[in-house]
Amino acid sequence: MQTWEHRQLDVPENEMEQVLQSFGQNGRELVSVIDETIDPSRQTDRRMYRLFFKRPSSEVGPEENSED
C-alpha cells in the first residue's frame, strides 16, 4: 500500500512560482490551494495562499514489511 508524506505551507503570491518549482523538483505534488488573503484588494505581494503538497513516503508501509 502506498503511503504519503504531506506538507502545508503559507506562501505570499510573489513567491508562489519559486516555491512551486522548488517543491516540484523535490518530488512533491501540489494537491490543493486555499486563498488565505483577508483583504483581496491588497497588493499582490501581500496576498497569501496555503499550499498542500504530497509525495510518496520513503518509509515502508506495514503490509510491505510483513514476511508472510
C-alpha positions in Angstrom: 0.0 0.0 0.0 1.3 3.4 -1.0 1.9 5.9 1.9 2.3 9.6 1.5 4.2 12.4 3.2 2.2 15.6 3.4 3.2 19.2 3.8 1.4 22.5 4.0 2.9 25.9 3.6 1.7 29.5 3.7 3.1 31.5 0.7 2.8 35.1 -0.4 1.7 35.4 -4.1 5.0 36.9 -5.2 6.9 33.8 -4.0 4.5 31.2 -5.5 6.5 30.3 -8.6 9.7 29.8 -6.7 8.0 27.6 -4.1 6.2 25.5 -6.7 9.4 24.9 -8.7 11.4 24.0 -5.6 8.8 21.6 -4.2 8.2 20.0 -7.6 12.0 19.4 -8.0 11.9 17.6 -4.6 9.2 15.2 -5.8 6.2 16.9 -4.2 2.9 17.3 -5.9 0.6 20.2 -5.3 -2.8 18.9 -4.4 -4.8 21.9 -3.1 -4.6 25.7 -2.7 -6.6 27.9 -0.3 -6.7 31.7 -0.7 -5.9 33.0 2.8 -5.9 36.6 1.9 -8.0 38.6 4.4 -8.5 41.5 2.1 -8.3 40.5 -1.6 -7.9 44.2 -2.7 -4.4 44.3 -1.1 -1.3 44.4 -3.2 -0.3 41.1 -4.9 2.8 40.8 -2.8 0.5 40.7 0.3 -1.9 38.0 -1.0 -1.3 34.8 0.9 -2.1 31.2 -0.1 -1.9 27.9 1.8 -0.5 25.2 -0.4 -0.9 21.5 0.3 1.7 19.1 -1.1 2.2 15.3 -1.1 4.9 12.9 -2.2 5.4 9.1 -1.8 6.7 8.2 1.6 10.2 6.7 1.7 9.1 4.5 4.7 7.9 1.0 4.1 4.2 0.5 4.9 3.1 -2.2 7.4 1.8 -4.5 4.6 5.1 -4.3 2.7 7.1 -5.0 5.8 5.4 -8.3 6.7 7.2 -11.6 5.9 4.1 -13.8 5.1 
